[in-house]
Amino acid sequence: MAAAEKIGNIFRIKDLRNRIGFTALLLIIFRIGTHIPVPGIDGKALGELFARQLRGSFLGLYDLFVGGALSRASVLGVGVMPYISASIIFQLLVTVVPYLEKLQKEGEAGRRKITQYTRYATVLVAAIQSFGVASLLTRFTSPSGLPIVPNPGPVFMIMTVLTLTAGAIFAMWLGEQITERGIGNGVSLLIFIGTLETLPQEIASTIQLIRSGALSIPLALLVFGVMFFVTASVVYMTIAARKIPVQYARRIVGRKVYGGQTTHVPLKVVTAGVIPIIFAQSIMIFPNTLASFFPQFGWAETFNQWFVPGHFLYDIPYGLLIVFFTFYYTAIILNPQDLADNLQRYGGFIPGIRPGPKTAEYIDKVLKRITFPGSIYLALVALLPFYLIKWAHIPFYFGGTRLLIIVGVALDTLQQIESFLIMRQYEGLLRKGRIYGRRR
């Protein structure tokens, strides 16, 4: 079947066609919202500040994930990041708070309750982040000396915090609507569409560098080759899994025979996804922030010059933190003991391994063995953008969190579309095999 016919099958299914149209509509609304400015801010001065001084900073990376909304001082300046932060917090709390752990085991009703608590936490996190953004804006000046906020004061602070918090809640609502009535994971799609916002400008800048001779054609081809290889490897590592064989015992109930089948449990090589990099980035901004409180000391300026991406004093702790959080977050979201108990409850067992504690030990050993190379790979991908910018002088941020989000969201969305096609008895998007999304 031709590729055009396979794509045409997507629009022959009314439900899928409506979901794609609904998703596209809400994404357009989100993009429009990223261009509506917050009152009281000099947008031109703020854009100049981001372009000249904050492009490679944490705020510059944050602006990348919200589609440039922060550098434009948009009402959606904090985007869906508060919702993501609140979701991660509750994922961690579920493992240490007995009440939340009990709710999670109650099924759909318990999960809805946790989701409601997550929304409340999102409002609090959004208010805190909005206050931080408003405070920073009042302190910043553009490279030409213009203040970002011409008239700072309590009125500006209150108005900005309320506006940005309301924008974060609206972005959260858009993401939930896409997840429920559209296609794909809504919050992830909002970040996905935001990370692509600067793509046309980056392509134009690269072409201009090649034309001017600042980026030679052989070096450009080498960089593009590296980018292709890294992207392919990210796709491979995202879907890579260690399949543990599981066999279910046969049970005879009345005149019916249950079980007796052989299947497998897939353990993802990168179970934690992009979360370890986000955790590590959050911690790595604290040393520079603390040093900025002591500008009168010479060591603070020297520290800020050395503790930057691309320097070994930054890169080594950053990589080690990613490895640590990969193991930590994997242990939180995938408990070998729970998996072994579920297998035993439904009559499943791993051939050659006794059910119960021995199965849990075996799964834990396999999980640690595949998580280690996965954590090293995440660290390398996270550090890649800094060295491409430093050595090849490419004018854009490639790799790291951005690439993992783009690949993961694309695979998730394609997997959902393929599931719709197969349910309606249409041939999938691939001639052979299946598309496997990342673990949410």
C-alpha positions in Angstrom: 0.0 0.0 0.0 1.4 3.4 -1.0 2.4 5.9 1.7 -0.1 8.4 0.4 -3.0 5.8 0.7 -1.9 5.0 4.3 -2.0 8.7 5.2 -5.3 9.0 3.4 -6.7 6.3 5.7 -6.2 8.6 8.6 -8.8 11.0 7.3 -11.3 8.3 6.3 -12.0 7.6 10.0 -14.4 10.2 11.2 -13.5 9.9 14.9 -9.8 10.1 14.1 -10.3 13.0 11.7 -12.3 15.0 14.3 -9.7 14.3 17.0 -6.8 15.5 14.8 -8.8 18.7 13.8 -9.6 19.4 17.5 -6.0 18.9 18.4 -4.8 21.3 15.7 -7.4 23.9 16.7 -6.2 23.9 20.3 -2.6 24.0 19.3 -3.3 27.1 17.2 -5.1 28.7 20.2 -2.0 28.0 22.3 0.3 29.5 19.8 -1.8 32.6 19.5 -1.7 32.9 23.3 2.1 32.9 23.3 2.0 36.2 21.4 -0.4 38.1 23.7 1.8 40.3 26.0 1.5 40.9 29.7 0.9 44.7 30.3 3.6 46.8 31.8 6.6 45.1 30.2 8.8 46.5 27.4 8.7 43.6 25.0 11.4 45.0 22.7 13.9 45.4 25.6 13.1 41.9 26.9 13.6 40.4 23.5 16.9 42.1 23.1 18.0 40.8 26.6 17.2 37.2 25.6 18.8 37.5 22.2 22.1 38.8 23.5 22.6 37.6 27.1 20.1 34.9 28.1 20.1 32.6 25.1 22.4 29.9 26.6 21.1 30.4 30.2 18.5 28.4 32.1 15.9 31.1 31.3 16.8 30.7 27.7 16.3 26.9 27.9 13.0 27.5 29.7 11.9 29.9 27.0 12.7 27.2 24.4 10.2 24.8 26.1 7.4 27.5 26.2 7.8 28.4 22.5 9.4 31.8 23.1 6.5 32.9 25.3 8.8 34.0 28.1 11.0 36.2 25.9 7.9 37.8 24.5 6.5 38.4 28.0 3.3 36.5 27.0 0.4 35.6 29.2 1.5 32.0 28.7 5.0 32.9 29.7 5.3 30.0 32.2 3.4 27.6 29.9 2.7 24.1 31.2 5.9 23.7 33.1 4.1 24.3 36.5 1.7 21.4 35.7 4.7 19.2 34.8 6.4 20.1 38.0 3.3 19.4 40.1 2.9 16.0 38.3 6.5 15.0 39.0 6.0 16.1 42.7 3.0 13.9 43.1 4.7 11.0 41.4 7.4 11.2 44.0 4.9 11.7 46.9 2.9 8.6 45.9 5.8 6.4 46.9 6.2 8.0 50.4 2.7 9.1 51.4 0.5 6.1 52.3 -2.7 8.0 51.6 -1.7 8.8 48.0 -0.3 5.3 47.5 -3.7 3.9 48.6 -5.5 6.3 46.2 -3.3 5.1 43.3 -4.3 1.5 44.0 -8.0 2.3 44.0 -8.2 2.4 40.2 -9.7 5.1 38.1 -11.5 6.9 41.0 -8.2 7.2 43.0 -6.3 8.4 39.9 -8.9 11.1 39.3 -8.5 12.2 42.9 -4.7 12.5 42.5 -5.2 14.4 39.3 -7.4 16.9 41.2 -4.7 17.3 43.8 -2.2 17.8 41.0 -4.3 20.7 39.6 -4.4 22.4 42.9 -0.6 22.0 43.2 -0.3 23.4 39.7 -1.9 26.7 40.8 0.5 27.0 43.7 3.6 26.2 41.6 2.4 28.5 38.9 2.0 31.4 41.4 5.4 30.8 42.8 7.1 30.7 39.4 5.1 33.7 38.2 6.3 35.7 41.2 9.9 34.6 40.5 9.5 35.7 36.8 8.0 39.0 37.8 10.8 39.7 40.3 13.5 38.9 37.8 11.9 41.1 35.2 11.9 44.1 37.5 15.7 43.6 38.1 16.8 43.1 34.5 17.8 45.8 32.0 18.4 45.4 28.3 21.9 45.5 26.9 21.2 49.1 25.7 20.3 50.1 29.3 16.5 50.1 29.0 14.5 48.7 32.0 12.4 45.7 31.2 9.7 47.0 33.5 9.4 50.8 33.1 7.1 51.2 36.1 7.7 48.4 38.7 5.7 48.3 41.9 3.2 46.3 43.8 0.5 46.8 41.2 2.8 45.4 38.5 3.7 42.4 40.7 0.1 41.5 41.5 -1.1 41.9 38.0 1.8 39.9 36.5 1.5 37.1 39.0 -2.3 36.8 38.4 -1.9 37.0 34.6 0.9 34.4 34.4 -0.9 32.0 36.8 -4.1 32.3 34.9 -2.1 31.6 31.7 -0.6 28.5 33.2 -4.0 27.2 34.3 -5.4 27.8 30.8 -2.4 26.0 29.2 -3.1 23.0 31.6 -6.7 23.0 30.6 -5.7 23.0 26.9 -3.4 20.1 27.5 -6.1 18.1 29.3 -8.7 18.7 26.6 -6.3 17.5 23.9 -5.5 14.3 25.9 -9.2 13.6 26.5 -10.8 14.7 23.2 -7.9 15.0 20.8 -4.9 12.8 19.7 -1.7 12.3 21.7 -0.7 13.5 25.1 -1.9 17.1 25.3 0.7 18.6 27.7 3.6 16.9 25.8 2.2 18.2 22.5 2.1 21.8 23.8 5.8 21.5 24.7 6.5 19.8 21.4 5.0 22.5 19.3 6.8 25.1 21.4 10.2 23.6 20.9 9.6 23.7 17.1 8.9 27.5 17.2 12.4 28.6 16.6 13.1 25.9 13.9 12.6 28.1 10.8 14.8 30.8 12.3 17.5 28.3 13.1 17.5 26.9 9.6 17.7 30.4 8.2 20.6 31.3 10.5 22.5 28.1 9.5 22.1 28.8 5.8 23.3 32.4 6.4 26.4 31.1 8.2 27.2 28.7 5.3 26.8 31.5 2.8 29.0 33.9 4.7 31.7 31.2 5.1 31.5 31.2 8.9 30.4 27.6 8.7 32.2 25.6 6.0 30.3 23.1 3.9 32.3 20.1 5.0 31.8 21.0 8.7 28.1 21.6 8.0 27.8 18.2 6.4 29.6 16.6 9.4 27.3 18.4 11.9 24.2 17.3 9.9 25.5 13.7 9.9 26.0 13.8 13.6 22.5 15.2 14.1 21.0 12.4 11.9 22.9 9.7 13.8 22.0 11.2 17.2 18.3 11.5 16.2 18.2 7.9 15.0 19.9 6.7 18.1 17.4 8.6 20.3 14.5 6.9 18.4 16.2 3.5 18.9 16.9 4.0 22.6 13.4 5.4 23.3 11.7 2.3 22.0 14.4 -0.2 23.1 13.3 -2.7 25.7 14.4 -5.9 27.3 11.6 -8.5 26.9 11.3 -10.9 29.8 9.4 -14.0 28.9 6.3 -14.8 31.0 4.2 -17.9 30.9 0.8 -18.3 32.5 -0.3 -21.6 34.0 -3.4 -23.3 32.6 -6.5 -23.2 34.8 -9.7 -25.1 34.2 -12.8 -23.4 35.5 -15.9 -25.4 34.7 -15.7 -26.3 31.1 -13.4 -23.4 30.2 -9.6 -23.3 30.1 -7.8 -20.2 31.1 -4.2 -19.2 30.7 -1.5 -21.5 29.2 -0.2 -18.7 27.0 3.3 -17.2 26.7 3.9 -13.5 26.6 6.6 -11.1 27.7 7.1 -8.1 30.0 9.0 -5.3 28.2 11.5 -3.4 30.4 12.4 -0.1 28.8 16.1 0.8 28.5 15.2 4.4 29.2 12.3 4.0 31.5 12.7 7.4 33.1 12.5 9.3 29.8 13.5 13.0 30.0 12.8 13.4 33.7 16.4 12.8 35.0 17.7 15.6 32.7 15.0 18.0 34.0 15.9 17.1 37.7 19.6 17.6 37.0 19.0 20.9 35.3 16.9 22.1 38.2 19.8 21.4 40.7 22.6 22.7 38.5 21.1 26.3 38.5 21.4 26.6 42.3 25.2 27.1 42.5 25.2 30.0 40.0 22.1 31.5 41.8 23.9 31.4 45.1 27.0 32.9 43.7 25.0 35.8 42.2 24.1 36.9 45.8 27.8 37.6 46.5 28.9 39.9 43.6 31.3 41.8 45.8 33.5 38.7 46.1 36.0 37.9 43.4 35.5 34.2 43.7 31.8 34.5 42.8 32.6 36.0 39.4 35.3 33.4 38.8 32.9 30.6 39.8 30.2 31.9 37.4 32.8 31.9 34.6 33.9 28.3 35.2 30.6 26.7 36.3 29.0 26.9 32.8 27.9 24.3 30.3 30.8 23.1 28.3 33.3 23.3 31.2 34.3 20.2 33.0 33.4 21.6 36.4 29.8 21.8 35.2 29.6 18.8 32.8 30.9 16.2 35.2 28.5 16.9 38.1 25.7 17.4 35.5 26.3 14.0 34.0 26.6 12.2 37.3 23.3 13.8 38.5 21.6 12.5 35.3 22.9 9.0 36.0 21.8 9.2 39.6 18.3 10.5 38.8 17.8 7.9 36.1 18.2 5.1 38.6 16.2 7.0 41.2 13.2 7.8 39.1 13.2 4.3 37.5 13.0 2.8 41.0 10.1 5.0 41.8 7.9 4.3 38.7 8.8 0.6 38.3 8.8 -1.5 41.4 10.1 -5.0 40.8 8.3 -6.4 43.9 4.9 -5.0 42.7 5.5 -6.5 39.2 6.4 -9.9 40.7 3.3 -9.8 42.9 1.0 -9.0 40.0 2.5 -11.9 37.9 2.0 -14.3 40.8 -1.6 -13.1 41.4 -2.6 -13.8 37.8 -0.8 -17.1 37.6 2.2 -15.9 35.6 5.8 -16.9 36.1 9.2 -16.4 34.4 10.5 -19.8 33.1 13.3 -21.0 35.4 12.6 -18.4 38.1 10.6 -19.2 41.2 7.6 -16.9 41.8 7.6 -14.3 44.5 10.9 -12.8 45.9 13.1 -14.7 43.4 11.2 -13.2 40.5 11.5 -9.7 42.1 15.2 -10.2 42.5 15.6 -11.3 38.9 13.6 -8.3 37.5 15.5 -5.9 39.7 18.9 -7.3 38.4 17.8 -7.1 34.8 16.4 -3.6 35.3 19.7 -2.3 36.9 21.7 -3.8 34.0 19.7 -2.1 31.3 19.3 1.2 33.2 23.0 1.8 33.5 23.7 2.1 29.8 20.5 4.0 29.4 21.6 6.6 32.0 25.0 7.0 30.4 23.3 7.6 27.1 21.0 10.2 28.6 24.0 12.0 30.0 25.8 12.1 26.6 22.7 13.3 24.8 22.2 16.1 27.4 25.8 17.3 27.1 25.8 17.1 23.3 24.2 20.5 22.6 26.9 22.4 24.6 29.7 20.9 22.6 28.0 21.4 19.2 27.6 25.1 20.0 31.2 25.3 21.5 33.1 23.4 18.8 30.9 23.6 15.6 29.4 27.0 16.5 26.0 25.9 15.3 23.4 28.7 15.9 20.8 26.5 17.6 20.3 24.1 20.5 20.2 20.5 19.3 20.0 17.5 21.5 19.3 17.1 25.2 15.8 17.6 26.6 14.5 19.1 23.4 15.4 16.2 21.2 14.1 13.6 23.7 10.8 15.5 24.0 10.4 15.8 20.2 11.1 12.1 19.6 9.1 10.8 22.5 6.0 12.9 21.7 6.2 12.1 18.0 6.3 8.3 18.8 3.4 8.6 21.2 1.2 10.4 18.7 2.1 8.0 15.9 1.4 5.1 18.1 -2.1 6.4 18.9 -2.8 7.0 15.3 -1.7 3.5 14.4 -3.9 2.1 17.1 -6.9 3.9 15.6 -6.1 2.5 12.1 -5.7 -1.0 13.3 -8.9 -0.9 15.4 -10.8 0.2 12.3 -9.2 -2.7 10.3 -6.9 -0.4 8.3 -3.3 -1.2 7.6 -0.9 0.7 9.9 1.6 3.4 9.0 4.4 0.9 8.8 4.7 -2.1 6.5 6.4 -4.2 9.1 6.6 -4.0 12.9 4.8 -1.6 15.2 5.3 1.9 16.6 6.0 1.9 20.3 5.6 5.1 22.2 7.7 6.1 25.3 6.6 5.1 28.8 4.5 7.9 30.3 
